């Protein structure tokens, strides 16, 4: 018998919804709601940050304010900076039982296949899944997606690109580092970002694209999607989390400017990036002997359980920032912990970002 999932469609939401809807649906899973697929649209320009990105190095907040562009941090989900253009962007969210997949790779592969199929049905016939977490048409990225585990619940988040975004406005706010292009065939954002319209010459209607997503996921995941409504507990969580999404505590949870607002005398704050398979950023506060006094790791990665990253940072205090071997050894203590996951990031990748910072004057 085909498993039945709940479908929720909201074509005119806002950036805050990208945080509020996950909270509502996660709450729903805890109170017995079925596995759910949510599809929604947007009303205004915005930028969605990954949960582990440093807001101060990723976006120009003053320019965002001048342009009335919303900046919202995703809830627990990794990945990089995503630009939302209401004319051509839609969001998709899934909440389902973790035991559906035995590991994260299998989740990425099947859901990635379904996302590529949705684009194919919408006319983008060159769409394909590029492990891990990217959908491309040819060599151009059209969508990125990620997961987060919360107890026995898996949450997946995607932003669809139906039409070309206003890249000029995006580049006025987003700070894209040169390291981001290390493994790309082009450094031109306009050539790197694809859309259904750029592939087909036609911007699909939101309802039309929603139908393509439904058909693709029903086929690839072998499920039946039935439109439904929120439970009262989900409605309450939705309203509560909207306030969280608008709060400084959430949006500035990773903020180098706030964390290192005061540099003690005799100390230096150094910063460097390392583009491996994911972009790893390291803010490193060191004393005169280059010993780490504090370190903040950020980037477009995903990791779980969330507290382990903070524990890793604390464990590096006292280690020589110039000693790559010592850094790797200490970081690997976190990698040895039960349930630690950080796909496509090795201990050496993090150590290299820190060591790169240490080499700076």
C-alpha distance (Angstrom), angle and dihedral (degrees) to the residues before:
residue distance angle dihedral
X1 . . .
X2 3.81 . .
X3 3.81 113.3 .
X4 3.81 113.9 -115.6
X5 3.82 118.8 -134.5
X6 3.79 129.4 -173.3
X7 3.82 118.2 -112.1
X8 3.82 121.4 -154.5
X9 3.81 120.9 -174.9
X10 3.82 124.2 -169.2
X11 3.84 111.4 167.5
X12 3.85 98.1 -177.2
X13 3.81 111.3 46.0
X14 3.81 131.9 131.2
X15 3.80 138.6 -126.1
X16 3.79 92.4 -88.2
X17 3.78 87.9 61.1
X18 3.81 88.8 66.1
X19 3.81 86.4 71.3
X20 3.81 100.5 30.0
X21 3.80 97.7 51.9
X22 3.83 94.5 53.3
X23 3.80 90.0 51.2
X24 3.79 91.2 50.1
X25 3.78 94.4 49.0
X26 3.81 94.0 43.2
X27 3.80 88.2 52.9
X28 3.77 87.9 49.1
X29 3.79 91.9 56.9
X30 3.80 89.5 53.3
X31 3.82 91.2 54.1
X32 3.78 96.5 45.3
X33 3.82 104.7 -87.5
X34 3.80 115.6 152.9
X35 3.78 125.3 -107.1
X36 3.79 104.8 -72.1
X37 3.80 139.9 -154.1
X38 3.82 115.4 -162.3
X39 3.81 124.4 -167.1
X40 3.80 122.0 -173.7
X41 3.80 145.7 164.9
X42 3.83 134.2 -143.4
X43 3.79 139.0 -120.0
X44 3.84 103.1 -157.1
X45 3.80 145.3 17.0
X46 3.76 117.3 -74.4
X47 3.79 148.8 150.9
X48 3.79 124.7 -127.6
X49 3.81 115.6 -154.2
X50 3.77 125.2 -156.8
X51 3.79 115.3 -111.1
X52 3.82 92.6 -110.2
X53 3.81 99.7 43.6
X54 3.81 122.4 112.4
X55 3.79 105.5 -119.1
X56 3.81 92.5 -152.5
X57 3.80 96.9 55.1
X58 3.81 95.3 39.0
X59 3.82 104.0 50.3
X60 3.80 141.8 23.9
X61 3.79 100.2 -124.1
X62 3.82 96.2 -169.2
X63 3.82 92.1 54.0
X64 3.79 90.6 46.5
X65 3.80 89.2 54.7
X66 3.81 92.2 47.6
X67 3.82 89.8 52.6
X68 3.82 94.3 44.5
X69 3.80 88.9 -120.7
X70 3.80 117.0 156.9
X71 3.82 118.1 -129.2
X72 3.81 114.6 -161.0
X73 3.80 131.1 169.2
X74 3.78 117.0 -135.5
X75 3.79 119.5 -117.8
X76 3.81 109.2 -103.8
X77 3.81 93.4 -40.7
X78 3.81 119.0 123.3
X79 3.79 129.0 -148.9
X80 3.78 132.2 96.8
X81 3.79 140.4 -70.1
X82 3.81 113.3 -48.4
X83 3.79 123.3 -165.6
X84 3.80 117.7 -144.5
X85 3.79 118.4 -152.4
X86 3.82 111.6 178.4
X87 3.80 92.3 -145.9
X88 3.77 94.7 59.3
X89 3.81 110.5 13.1
X90 3.79 131.4 92.3
X91 3.80 131.1 171.8
X92 3.78 131.8 -137.7
X93 3.79 127.3 -165.9
X94 3.79 130.9 -178.0
X95 3.81 130.6 -168.2
X96 3.77 117.2 -174.6
X97 3.79 143.9 144.9
X98 3.80 112.8 -68.3
X99 3.80 92.9 -137.1
X100 3.81 90.2 69.3
X101 3.82 86.3 87.5
X102 3.80 128.2 36.9
X103 3.80 92.4 -147.4
X104 3.81 142.0 4.4
X105 3.80 94.7 -103.3
X106 3.81 91.4 61.2
X107 3.80 90.6 48.9
X108 3.80 91.3 51.4
X109 3.80 93.1 47.5
X110 3.81 98.3 49.6
X111 3.80 96.9 40.3
X112 3.81 89.8 42.9
X113 3.79 88.7 54.1
X114 3.80 91.1 51.3
X115 3.81 92.3 49.2
X116 3.80 91.4 50.5
X117 3.82 89.0 48.9
X118 3.83 90.6 52.5
X119 3.79 90.3 55.4
X120 3.82 90.3 46.1
X121 3.80 90.6 53.6
X122 3.81 89.2 49.4
X123 3.81 89.7 56.2
X124 3.81 102.8 -93.2
X125 3.81 92.6 120.9
X126 3.83 95.1 173.8
X127 3.83 92.9 61.7
X128 3.80 115.8 130.2
X129 3.80 138.9 163.7
X130 3.82 116.3 -107.2
X131 3.81 111.7 -164.2
X132 2.99 122.2 -96.0
X133 3.78 112.0 35.3
X134 3.83 104.4 -43.5
X135 3.79 132.5 110.5
X136 3.79 113.5 -160.5
X137 3.78 139.1 -176.9
X138 3.76 105.5 -148.2
X139 3.80 103.7 -39.6
X140 3.81 95.6 -29.5
X141 3.79 122.8 98.7
X142 3.80 114.9 -124.5
X143 3.82 101.1 169.1
X144 3.78 140.4 8.5
X145 3.79 124.1 -162.5
X146 3.78 140.6 179.0
X147 3.80 145.4 -177.4
X148 3.77 138.4 -133.2
X149 3.81 127.6 -166.4
X150 3.80 119.3 -138.9
X151 3.77 110.3 -178.7
X152 3.80 105.9 -58.8
X153 3.81 92.3 -17.1
X154 3.78 127.1 96.2
X155 3.81 118.6 -155.9
X156 3.80 123.6 -163.1
X157 3.80 126.8 -169.3
X158 3.83 130.8 -167.6
X159 3.79 138.0 170.3
X160 3.81 114.0 -153.0
X161 3.81 122.8 -146.8
X162 3.79 109.2 -143.9
X163 3.80 96.5 157.9
X164 3.84 136.3 16.2
X165 3.81 111.3 -80.1
X166 3.80 122.5 -129.9
X167 3.81 92.1 -96.4
X168 3.81 94.1 -178.8
X169 3.81 90.7 61.8
X170 3.80 90.7 44.1
X171 3.81 92.2 53.6
X172 3.80 91.6 50.7
X173 3.81 88.9 63.0
X174 3.81 107.6 24.7
X175 3.80 118.7 76.8
X176 3.79 103.8 -147.9
X177 3.82 110.5 -170.1
X178 3.82 120.4 -141.3
X179 3.82 89.0 -120.8
X180 3.80 88.5 67.3
X181 3.81 89.3 70.7
X182 3.81 96.3 49.4
X183 3.82 93.5 106.9
X184 3.81 97.1 29.8
X185 3.80 126.7 100.5
X186 3.80 92.1 -138.0
X187 3.81 137.3 33.6
X188 3.81 91.9 -157.7
X189 3.81 108.1 104.1
X190 3.80 91.2 -159.2
X191 3.80 89.9 58.8
X192 3.80 94.1 42.7
X193 3.82 98.7 52.9
X194 3.80 113.8 73.0
X195 3.80 131.9 -171.8
X196 3.78 139.9 -175.2
X197 3.80 89.8 -105.3
X198 3.82 93.6 51.4
X199 3.81 88.3 51.6
X200 3.80 99.1 43.6
X201 3.81 105.6 22.2
X202 3.79 89.9 -121.3
X203 3.81 133.1 90.9
X204 3.81 108.4 -135.7
X205 3.78 120.4 -135.6
X206 3.80 113.7 -107.2
X207 3.81 92.3 -119.0
X208 3.79 89.6 51.1
X209 3.79 92.8 51.5
X210 3.79 91.2 46.0
X211 3.79 88.6 56.9
X212 3.83 90.3 51.4
X213 3.81 90.8 52.5
X214 3.79 92.1 48.9
X215 3.80 92.6 49.9
X216 3.80 92.8 47.0
X217 3.79 95.9 49.2
X218 3.77 94.1 43.9
X219 3.80 89.3 53.3
X220 3.81 101.2 41.2
X221 3.82 98.3 37.7
X222 3.84 93.4 36.7
X223 3.80 93.4 -128.0
X224 3.81 137.9 129.3
X225 3.83 116.9 -127.1
X226 3.81 116.0 -149.0
X227 3.82 121.7 -177.4
X228 3.79 112.2 -114.7
X229 3.80 144.5 161.6
X230 3.80 136.0 -113.2
X231 3.78 122.4 -91.2
X232 3.85 116.2 -121.4
X233 3.82 90.0 -105.6
X234 3.80 89.2 54.3
X235 3.81 92.1 50.0
X236 3.81 89.8 53.5
X237 3.82 92.8 47.7
X238 3.80 90.1 48.7
X239 3.81 93.0 56.0
X240 3.81 92.8 43.7
X241 3.79 93.9 49.7
X242 3.79 92.9 49.2
X243 3.79 86.3 65.4
X244 3.80 90.2 48.9
X245 3.81 91.0 50.4
X246 3.79 90.1 54.5
X247 3.81 93.2 47.6
X248 3.79 125.9 104.3
X249 3.80 89.8 -135.7
X250 3.81 91.1 65.4
X251 3.80 100.9 36.8
X252 3.81 93.0 43.9
X253 3.81 96.5 41.6
X254 3.82 86.8 115.6
X255 3.80 106.3 37.3
X256 3.79 122.8 144.6
X257 3.80 91.2 -169.4
X258 3.79 91.9 58.5
X259 3.79 98.5 36.5
X260 3.80 92.7 50.6
X261 3.79 98.4 32.0
X262 3.82 90.8 127.6
X263 3.80 119.8 43.4
X264 3.84 111.6 -164.6
X265 3.79 118.0 -127.1
X266 3.78 112.1 -86.4
X267 3.80 93.4 23.5
X268 3.80 132.5 106.6
X269 3.78 130.7 -153.3
X270 3.79 111.0 -142.9
X271 3.77 128.5 -173.8
X272 3.80 134.0 -165.7
X273 3.78 141.5 152.1
X274 3.77 134.3 -138.0
X275 3.80 119.0 -158.6
X276 3.77 106.8 -156.9
X277 3.80 116.5 140.7
X278 3.80 86.0 -45.5
X279 3.81 128.6 28.2
X280 3.81 110.5 -103.8
X281 3.82 119.1 -168.2
X282 3.80 124.9 -166.5
X283 3.80 129.2 -165.5
X284 3.81 105.5 -169.7
X285 3.80 125.1 -171.3
X286 3.80 109.7 -159.6
X287 3.78 138.3 177.0
X288 3.79 126.4 -134.9
X289 3.80 91.3 -78.3
X290 3.84 91.6 53.4
X291 3.80 90.7 -112.4
X292 3.80 112.3 150.3
X293 3.79 113.6 -108.0
X294 3.80 94.6 172.1
X295 3.80 135.9 -8.7
X296 3.81 133.9 -168.5
X297 3.80 120.0 -161.2
X298 3.79 116.9 -160.5
X299 3.79 138.4 157.0
X300 3.78 147.4 111.8
X301 3.81 95.2 -57.1
X302 3.79 131.8 109.2
X303 3.80 124.3 -132.0
X304 3.77 138.0 174.1
X305 3.00 145.2 -128.3
X306 3.81 87.4 37.2
X307 3.85 97.6 -144.5
X308 3.81 91.7 59.1
X309 3.81 92.6 73.2
X310 3.79 91.8 57.2
X311 3.79 89.9 46.4
X312 3.81 89.6 52.2
X313 3.80 91.2 52.2
X314 3.81 91.8 50.7
X315 3.80 91.6 47.9
X316 3.82 90.2 59.2
X317 3.80 93.8 61.2
X318 3.77 107.6 113.0
X319 3.82 95.0 23.6
X320 3.80 118.6 119.8
X321 3.80 107.1 -106.3
X322 3.82 89.0 -148.3
X323 3.82 94.3 55.0
X324 3.83 104.9 89.7
X325 3.81 94.0 -179.2
X326 3.80 93.1 51.4
X327 3.81 90.5 47.7
X328 3.80 92.7 51.1
X329 3.80 92.0 46.8
X330 3.81 92.6 52.0
X331 3.81 94.2 44.0
X332 3.80 91.2 50.3
X333 3.81 88.3 62.5
X334 3.81 86.7 70.8
X335 3.80 91.3 45.5
X336 3.80 88.6 56.5
X337 3.81 93.1 56.9
X338 3.83 119.5 108.1
X339 3.81 115.7 -90.2
X340 3.84 94.9 3.6
X341 3.80 110.9 156.5
X342 3.79 128.7 178.7
X343 3.82 106.7 152.4
X344 3.80 117.8 -144.6
X345 3.81 93.9 2.7
X346 3.81 121.9 106.7
X347 3.80 126.0 -163.9
X348 3.80 87.3 -111.9
X349 3.83 90.4 58.6
X350 3.79 92.0 58.7
X351 3.81 92.9 42.6
X352 3.80 90.5 51.3
X353 3.82 92.2 54.0
X354 3.81 89.5 52.5
X355 3.80 92.1 44.5
X356 3.80 90.8 48.9
X357 3.80 88.4 56.0
X358 3.81 91.3 47.6
X359 3.82 90.5 57.3
X360 3.80 91.6 60.8
X361 3.78 119.7 97.6
